[in-house]
Structures are given as C-alpha cells and as structure tokens.
Amino acid sequence: METKTLAGSCLCGSVRYTVRGEPQRAFHCHCSRCRKATGTGHASNLFVAGTLTWDAGEALVRQFKVPEAQRFTNTFCSECGGRVPRSAAGSGMVMIPMGSLDDDPGIEPQARIFQSSRAAWSCSDQALPGFDAMPG
C-alpha cells in the first residue's frame, strides 16, 4: 500500500486531524459497542499504519474506554460528540471513523464484521430504494 495523508474533523469542526500512513483495512463493524457508539446499524472504520496529528481542538478530544473491553475506546469531540480517530497505544495503528474524513480515503470497506451482532433492521440483503434527498 502507498503512504497517504488523510484529513478530517468532528461534526462542529472544532477538532481537526491529519493521519499519515498506509491504509491497511476498512470494515463495517456491526458489534453492539459500535452500534451504541454511533447510534447506527454499524460503524465504518479505517485502520492506518501511521501517525495521528491533532491540527486543532486537541483539548476537546475525550475518550470513553469500555471497562470490560480489551480494545474498544470511543474517541469524540466534547463539544459536538462527533467521533474522531484514536491511536492504539504501542501498535502504530490509527483507527479512523470513516465518516469523519474530509475526502475519499481511496479504500473501501472489505468486509462486514461481527455479523452475528447485526441488528435485525440493519443492512440486510434487501434492496432498498435510493434518493438524493429526504423523500417527501
């Protein structure tokens, strides 16, 4: 993989970041923790072997570590609650919530993980109509 520079921000734009490194993998995660952290049917996460730099708002970054979880930490802006990246201590890996990216990272999710935890209403094989805006 090639080295990339990826930039993004939280929902309110107060926290801005840059990640430099090699994208390794991306997943749609259906685990119950990702569903609870995002309020959606799954989280879309990109894993990059690289470094995370806070360009603005580092003092606003908060983390919630689920006590019984080995790896799960929810990292977010304390102003708007928007999820932002985190570095896994000692691993050299950065986990980026893909929705926080400003541009296309050039990698798409390769798999859905923790499918056994998928909410029955989320991402089934059923084809749904698509719209460019909220339907009337």
Residue frames as a rotation matrix with the C-alpha (Angstrom) as fourth column:
MET 1
0.576 0.817 0.000 0.00
0.817 -0.576 0.000 0.00
0.000 0.000 -1.000 0.00
GLU 2
-0.205 -0.630 0.749 1.09
0.570 -0.699 -0.432 3.57
0.796 0.338 0.503 -0.53
THR 3
-0.632 -0.075 -0.771 1.53
0.717 -0.433 -0.546 6.23
-0.293 -0.898 0.327 2.14
LYS 4
-0.024 0.715 0.699 -1.38
0.661 -0.513 0.548 8.66
0.750 0.475 -0.460 2.28
THR 5
-0.991 -0.073 -0.112 -2.21
0.132 -0.681 -0.720 11.85
-0.024 -0.729 0.684 4.11
LEU 6
-0.235 0.972 -0.012 -5.79
0.684 0.174 0.708 11.86
0.690 0.158 -0.706 5.31
ALA 7
-0.980 -0.054 0.191 -7.54
-0.075 -0.793 -0.605 14.79
0.184 -0.607 0.773 6.98
GLY 8
-0.192 0.967 -0.169 -10.81
0.572 0.250 0.781 15.12
0.797 0.053 -0.601 8.79
SER 9
-0.809 0.012 0.588 -12.79
-0.400 -0.744 -0.535 16.73
0.431 -0.668 0.607 11.58
CYS 10
-0.765 0.635 -0.109 -15.60
0.469 0.433 -0.770 16.33
-0.442 -0.640 -0.629 14.05
LEU 11
0.019 0.900 0.436 -19.17
1.000 -0.025 0.009 17.45
0.019 0.435 -0.900 13.30
CYS 12
0.820 0.350 -0.453 -18.69
0.420 -0.906 0.061 21.04
-0.389 -0.240 -0.889 14.54
GLY 13
0.673 -0.616 0.409 -15.20
0.343 -0.229 -0.911 21.37
0.655 0.754 0.057 13.01
SER 14
0.805 -0.365 0.467 -13.53
-0.587 -0.601 0.542 22.31
0.082 -0.711 -0.698 16.31
VAL 15
0.231 -0.726 0.647 -11.38
-0.239 0.603 0.761 19.16
-0.943 -0.330 -0.034 16.27
ARG 16
0.820 -0.082 -0.567 -9.28
-0.564 0.053 -0.824 18.71
0.098 0.995 -0.003 13.14
TYR 17
0.389 -0.675 0.627 -6.73
-0.210 0.598 0.774 15.99
-0.897 -0.433 0.091 12.46
THR 18
0.377 -0.362 -0.853 -4.26
-0.891 0.110 -0.440 14.59
0.254 0.926 -0.281 9.96
VAL 19
0.585 -0.252 0.771 -3.29
-0.166 0.894 0.417 10.93
-0.794 -0.372 0.481 9.68
ARG 20
0.268 -0.593 -0.759 -0.21
-0.957 -0.072 -0.281 9.95
0.112 0.802 -0.587 7.68
GLY 21
-0.394 -0.458 0.797 0.49
-0.546 0.814 0.198 6.35
-0.740 -0.357 -0.570 6.84
GLU 22
-0.870 0.033 -0.492 -0.55
-0.398 0.541 0.741 3.27
0.291 0.840 -0.458 4.93
PRO 23
0.102 0.961 0.258 -4.23
-0.993 0.116 -0.037 2.31
-0.065 -0.253 0.965 4.95
GLN 24
-0.850 -0.464 0.250 -4.37
-0.483 0.876 -0.017 -1.36
-0.211 -0.135 -0.968 5.93
ARG 25
-0.739 0.670 -0.068 -8.03
0.599 0.700 0.389 -2.34
0.308 0.247 -0.919 6.07
ALA 26
-0.751 0.615 0.239 -11.53
-0.652 -0.747 -0.130 -0.99
0.099 -0.253 0.962 6.44
PHE 27
-0.823 0.501 -0.266 -14.59
0.515 0.857 0.021 -2.66
0.239 -0.120 -0.964 7.89
HIS 28
-0.100 0.869 0.485 -18.25
-0.606 -0.440 0.663 -2.08
0.789 -0.228 0.570 8.57
CYS 29
-0.924 -0.286 -0.253 -18.47
0.031 0.604 -0.797 -3.25
0.381 -0.744 -0.549 12.18
HIS 30
-0.030 0.999 0.014 -21.83
-0.245 -0.021 0.969 -4.48
0.969 0.026 0.245 13.47
CYS 31
-0.590 -0.201 -0.782 -20.75
0.628 0.495 -0.601 -5.19
0.508 -0.845 -0.166 17.06
SER 32
0.437 0.855 -0.278 -23.09
0.836 -0.272 0.477 -3.85
0.333 -0.441 -0.834 19.76
ARG 33
0.046 -0.480 -0.876 -20.45
0.696 -0.613 0.373 -1.41
-0.716 -0.627 0.307 21.01
CYS 34
-0.914 -0.369 0.166 -20.01
0.363 -0.564 0.741 0.21
-0.180 0.738 0.650 17.60
ARG 35
-0.255 0.903 0.345 -23.79
0.673 -0.091 0.734 0.38
0.694 0.420 -0.584 17.20
LYS 36
0.517 0.448 -0.729 -24.19
0.852 -0.351 0.389 2.08
-0.082 -0.822 -0.564 20.58
ALA 37
-0.289 -0.741 -0.606 -21.26
0.599 -0.634 0.490 4.49
-0.747 -0.222 0.627 19.99
THR 38
-0.979 -0.138 0.152 -22.59
0.202 -0.518 0.831 5.62
-0.036 0.844 0.535 16.61
GLY 39
-0.351 0.927 -0.134 -26.33
-0.320 -0.254 -0.913 5.29
-0.880 -0.278 0.386 17.14
THR 40
0.081 0.305 -0.949 -26.45
-0.997 0.012 -0.082 3.50
-0.014 0.952 0.305 13.78
GLY 41
0.928 0.372 -0.010 -26.52
-0.371 0.923 -0.104 -0.06
-0.030 0.100 0.995 12.47
HIS 42
0.603 -0.798 0.013 -22.74
0.798 0.603 -0.001 -0.22
-0.007 0.011 1.000 12.09
ALA 43
0.575 -0.558 -0.599 -19.53
-0.242 -0.815 0.527 1.79
-0.782 -0.158 -0.603 12.28
SER 44
0.889 -0.393 0.234 -17.31
0.351 0.257 -0.901 2.20
0.294 0.883 0.366 9.22
ASN 45
0.748 -0.660 -0.067 -13.70
-0.233 -0.355 0.905 2.18
-0.621 -0.662 -0.419 10.43
LEU 46
0.783 -0.610 -0.124 -10.41
-0.081 0.098 -0.992 2.58
0.617 0.786 0.028 8.56
PHE 47
0.803 -0.594 -0.048 -7.19
0.230 0.235 0.944 1.25
-0.549 -0.770 0.325 10.08
VAL 48
0.812 -0.572 0.117 -3.97
-0.173 -0.427 -0.888 3.02
0.557 0.701 -0.445 9.08
ALA 49
0.451 -0.793 -0.410 -0.41
0.885 0.337 0.320 2.05
-0.116 -0.507 0.854 9.99
GLY 50
-0.080 -0.442 0.894 0.82
0.549 -0.768 -0.330 5.53
0.832 0.464 0.304 10.72
THR 51
-0.792 -0.292 -0.536 0.62
0.608 -0.457 -0.649 8.61
-0.055 -0.840 0.540 12.89
LEU 52
0.339 0.927 0.158 -2.19
0.863 -0.373 0.340 10.86
0.375 0.022 -0.927 14.12
THR 53
-0.845 -0.530 -0.075 -1.68
0.524 -0.790 -0.318 14.62
0.110 -0.308 0.945 14.50
TRP 54
0.248 0.897 -0.366 -4.25
0.902 -0.351 -0.251 16.95
-0.353 -0.268 -0.896 16.04
ASP 55
-0.472 -0.383 0.794 -4.35
0.740 -0.662 0.120 20.11
0.480 0.644 0.596 13.91
ALA 56
-0.575 0.361 0.735 -6.93
-0.499 -0.866 0.035 21.90
0.648 -0.347 0.678 16.08
GLY 57
0.267 0.891 0.368 -9.02
-0.801 -0.008 0.599 21.22
0.536 -0.455 0.711 19.16
GLU 58
-0.353 -0.444 -0.824 -6.92
0.009 0.879 -0.477 18.53
0.936 -0.176 -0.306 20.84
ALA 59
-0.962 -0.019 0.273 -8.08
-0.265 -0.183 -0.947 19.82
0.068 -0.983 0.171 24.25
LEU 60
-0.132 0.991 0.028 -11.66
-0.985 -0.128 -0.116 18.98
-0.111 -0.043 0.993 23.23
VAL 61
-0.112 0.037 -0.993 -10.90
-0.487 0.869 0.087 15.32
0.866 0.493 -0.079 22.50
ARG 62
-0.028 0.194 0.981 -12.37
-0.957 0.279 -0.083 12.91
-0.290 -0.940 0.178 25.03
GLN 63
-0.541 -0.146 -0.828 -12.24
-0.452 0.881 0.140 9.15
0.709 0.450 -0.543 25.29
PHE 64
0.299 0.593 0.748 -14.53
-0.933 0.345 0.100 6.61
-0.199 -0.727 0.657 26.84
LYS 65
-0.669 -0.544 -0.506 -12.93
-0.586 0.805 -0.090 3.20
0.456 0.236 -0.858 27.37
VAL 66
0.542 0.822 -0.175 -15.44
-0.579 0.515 0.632 0.42
0.610 -0.241 0.755 27.89
PRO 67
0.176 -0.563 0.808 -14.06
-0.964 0.069 0.258 -1.14
-0.201 -0.824 -0.530 31.11
GLU 68
0.330 0.011 0.944 -14.61
-0.222 0.973 0.066 -4.76
-0.918 -0.231 0.323 30.14
ALA 69
0.998 0.044 0.045 -13.47
0.036 0.187 -0.982 -4.34
-0.052 0.981 0.185 26.53
GLN 70
0.298 -0.950 0.096 -9.93
0.757 0.297 0.582 -5.23
-0.581 -0.101 0.808 25.56
ARG 71
-0.606 -0.632 0.484 -9.75
0.785 -0.378 0.490 -2.81
-0.126 0.677 0.725 22.61
PHE 72
0.091 0.747 0.659 -12.88
0.836 -0.416 0.357 -0.67
0.541 0.519 -0.662 22.41
THR 73
-0.479 -0.155 -0.864 -12.49
0.600 -0.776 -0.194 3.05
-0.640 -0.612 0.465 23.11
ASN 74
0.441 0.658 0.610 -14.87
0.889 -0.411 -0.199 5.71
0.120 0.630 -0.767 21.83
THR 75
-0.561 -0.684 -0.467 -12.98
0.671 -0.705 0.227 8.92
-0.485 -0.186 0.855 20.98
PHE 76
0.203 0.800 0.565 -15.03
0.938 -0.325 0.123 12.05
0.282 0.505 -0.816 20.35
CYS 77
-0.633 -0.276 0.724 -15.25
0.190 -0.961 -0.200 15.84
0.751 0.011 0.661 20.43
SER 78
-0.663 0.354 -0.660 -16.58
0.724 0.077 -0.685 17.12
-0.192 -0.932 -0.308 23.76
GLU 79
-0.794 0.390 -0.466 -18.40
-0.382 -0.917 -0.115 19.99
-0.472 0.087 0.877 22.00
CYS 80
-0.164 0.749 -0.642 -20.47
-0.984 -0.083 0.155 18.11
0.063 0.657 0.751 19.41
GLY 81
0.300 0.251 0.920 -19.96
-0.498 0.864 -0.073 14.41
-0.814 -0.436 0.384 20.22
GLY 82
0.797 -0.019 -0.604 -18.59
-0.580 0.253 -0.774 13.72
0.168 0.967 0.191 16.73
ARG 83
0.802 -0.505 0.318 -16.30
0.290 0.795 0.533 10.69
-0.522 -0.335 0.784 16.62
VAL 84
0.620 -0.717 -0.319 -12.63
-0.777 -0.503 -0.379 11.26
0.111 0.483 -0.869 15.80
PRO 85
0.415 -0.500 -0.760 -9.63
-0.141 0.790 -0.597 8.94
0.899 0.355 0.258 15.33
ARG 86
0.778 -0.320 0.540 -7.62
-0.565 0.020 0.825 7.27
-0.275 -0.947 -0.166 18.03
SER 87
-0.041 -0.861 -0.507 -4.18
-0.735 0.370 -0.568 5.72
0.677 0.349 -0.648 18.16
ALA 88
0.922 0.245 -0.300 -3.99
-0.019 0.803 0.596 2.26
0.387 -0.543 0.745 19.66
ALA 89
0.629 -0.694 0.350 -1.19
-0.739 -0.395 0.545 2.57
-0.240 -0.602 -0.762 22.23
GLY 90
-0.107 -0.870 0.481 2.01
-0.550 0.454 0.701 0.90
-0.828 -0.190 -0.527 21.12
SER 91
0.295 0.312 0.903 0.52
0.420 0.807 -0.416 -0.58
-0.858 0.502 0.107 17.95
GLY 92
-0.788 -0.559 -0.258 1.44
0.059 -0.486 0.872 2.07
-0.612 0.672 0.416 15.38
MET 93
-0.591 0.671 0.447 -2.16
0.749 0.252 0.613 1.85
0.299 0.697 -0.652 14.17
VAL 94
-0.873 0.443 -0.203 -4.71
-0.332 -0.845 -0.419 4.63
-0.357 -0.298 0.885 13.91
MET 95
-0.485 0.816 0.315 -8.43
0.852 0.522 -0.039 3.83
-0.196 0.249 -0.948 13.77
ILE 96
-0.961 0.180 -0.211 -10.34
-0.225 -0.951 0.214 6.47
-0.162 0.253 0.954 11.79
PRO 97
-0.086 0.978 0.190 -14.14
0.404 0.209 -0.891 6.68
-0.911 0.000 -0.413 11.85
MET 98
-0.591 -0.295 0.751 -14.56
0.786 0.001 0.619 6.95
-0.183 0.955 0.231 8.07
GLY 99
0.403 0.846 0.350 -17.44
0.877 -0.466 0.118 9.42
0.263 0.259 -0.929 8.34
SER 100
0.654 -0.209 -0.727 -15.07
0.339 -0.778 0.529 11.96
-0.676 -0.593 -0.438 9.92
LEU 101
-0.369 -0.855 0.365 -12.82
0.721 -0.015 0.693 12.10
-0.587 0.519 0.622 6.84
ASP 102
-0.061 0.283 -0.957 -12.93
-0.302 -0.919 -0.252 15.20
-0.951 0.273 0.141 4.63
ASP 103
-0.031 -0.048 -0.998 -12.17
-0.998 -0.044 0.034 13.30
-0.046 0.998 -0.047 1.42
ASP 104
0.905 0.302 -0.299 -12.34
-0.361 0.918 -0.164 9.82
0.225 0.257 0.940 -0.09
PRO 105
0.407 -0.802 0.437 -9.56
-0.606 0.121 0.786 7.74
-0.683 -0.585 -0.437 1.50
GLY 106
-0.016 -0.408 -0.913 -9.16
-0.971 0.223 -0.083 5.62
0.237 0.885 -0.400 -1.62
ILE 107
-0.946 -0.172 -0.275 -10.07
-0.108 0.966 -0.233 2.41
0.305 -0.191 -0.933 0.20
GLU 108
0.002 0.996 0.084 -13.50
-0.752 -0.054 0.657 0.86
0.659 -0.064 0.749 0.67
PRO 109
0.037 0.068 0.997 -14.60
-0.870 0.494 -0.002 -1.48
-0.492 -0.867 0.078 3.44
GLN 110
-0.617 -0.393 -0.682 -13.56
-0.692 0.683 0.234 -5.04
0.374 0.616 -0.693 2.61
ALA 111
-0.606 0.395 -0.690 -15.94
0.425 0.894 0.139 -6.83
0.672 -0.209 -0.710 4.98
ARG 112
0.295 0.689 0.663 -18.75
-0.619 -0.391 0.681 -6.62
0.728 -0.611 0.311 7.48
ILE 113
-0.664 -0.582 -0.469 -17.50
0.006 0.623 -0.782 -7.84
0.747 -0.522 -0.411 10.83
PHE 114
-0.941 0.327 0.084 -19.37
-0.035 0.153 -0.988 -9.08
-0.336 -0.933 -0.133 13.90
GLN 115
-0.656 0.706 -0.269 -22.30
-0.418 -0.043 0.907 -10.01
0.629 0.707 0.323 11.65
SER 116
-0.411 0.515 -0.752 -23.75
0.650 0.744 0.154 -12.17
0.639 -0.425 -0.641 14.43
SER 117
-0.560 0.174 -0.810 -24.35
0.653 -0.509 -0.561 -8.93
-0.509 -0.843 0.171 16.37
ARG 118
-0.944 0.186 0.274 -26.06
0.088 -0.657 0.749 -7.17
0.319 0.731 0.603 13.44
ALA 119
-0.566 0.822 -0.057 -29.37
-0.331 -0.290 -0.898 -5.54
-0.755 -0.489 0.437 14.38
ALA 120
-0.287 0.519 0.805 -32.20
0.657 0.718 -0.229 -7.27
-0.697 0.464 -0.547 12.52
TRP 121
0.741 0.657 -0.140 -33.23
0.397 -0.597 -0.697 -3.97
-0.542 0.461 -0.703 10.88
SER 122
0.437 -0.664 -0.607 -29.71
-0.526 -0.736 0.426 -3.05
-0.730 0.133 -0.671 9.73
CYS 123
-0.192 -0.714 -0.673 -28.03
-0.949 -0.039 0.311 -3.74
-0.248 0.699 -0.670 6.40
SER 124
0.186 0.313 0.931 -29.91
-0.056 0.950 -0.308 -6.83
-0.981 0.005 0.194 5.35
ASP 125
-0.743 -0.459 0.487 -29.68
0.397 0.283 0.873 -8.21
-0.539 0.842 -0.028 1.83
GLN 126
0.272 0.939 0.212 -32.97
0.835 -0.121 -0.536 -6.49
-0.478 0.323 -0.817 0.99
ALA 127
-0.631 -0.423 0.650 -32.65
0.724 -0.622 0.298 -3.92
0.278 0.659 0.699 -1.79
LEU 128
0.063 0.619 -0.783 -33.92
0.701 -0.586 -0.407 -0.50
-0.710 -0.523 -0.471 -0.75
PRO 129
0.655 0.172 0.736 -34.80
0.683 -0.551 -0.479 2.46
0.323 0.816 -0.479 -2.97
GLY 130
-0.333 -0.820 -0.466 -32.26
0.895 -0.430 0.117 5.30
-0.297 -0.378 0.877 -3.04
PHE 131
0.771 0.578 0.268 -32.89
0.623 -0.773 -0.122 9.04
0.137 0.261 -0.956 -3.01
ASP 132
-0.194 -0.856 0.480 -30.61
0.629 -0.483 -0.608 12.10
0.752 0.184 0.632 -3.38
ALA 133
-0.708 0.067 0.703 -32.52
-0.483 -0.772 -0.413 13.89
0.515 -0.632 0.579 -0.60
MET 134
-0.832 0.488 0.262 -35.10
-0.039 0.420 -0.907 13.15
-0.553 -0.765 -0.331 2.09
PRO 135
-0.765 0.597 0.241 -38.17
0.454 0.236 0.859 11.78
0.456 0.767 -0.452 0.26
GLY 136
-0.693 0.568 0.444 -41.36
-0.597 -0.797 0.088 13.80
0.404 -0.204 0.892 0.62
